[in-house]
């Protein structure tokens, strides 16, 4: 018997610590280059997963919006800075906070830590776009949900 939706099974998605979402990843062999250092693009994947789980935890159903033809979020702007490399078998925690909410976009600041050591940080502005790719006002309920975790404090 397969227990896919058993209530006692752990769920992925991270947790909120106040206004900061914490999302754990482990550096696997597939995440690294030949030297055991995390390939730079994998941070983008980890950050995307964390942002997606923030939306899920806020009750924002991206899939339903896409299927209903309402639209979806797309990265409009990205700034990324690397400080230290993550290495094979490291436990990394992604910190995500929402720093700005506008009619059609949300800005999120993300940091990747190994213990207390800052590895990488990024700022993403994601815009809500209609199926034709044009900016569209995001649903009001979504903006309200983001306001519950809005934090302009860069120190987290």
Secondary structure, 3 states (H helix, E strand, C coil): CCCCCCCCCCCCCCEEECCEEEEEEECCHHHECCCCEECCHHHHHHHHHHHHHHHHHCCCCHHHHHHCCCCEEEEEEEEEEECCCCECCCEEEEEEEEEEECCCEEEEEEEEEECCEEEEEEEEEEEEECCCCCECCCCHHHHHHHHCCECCCCCC
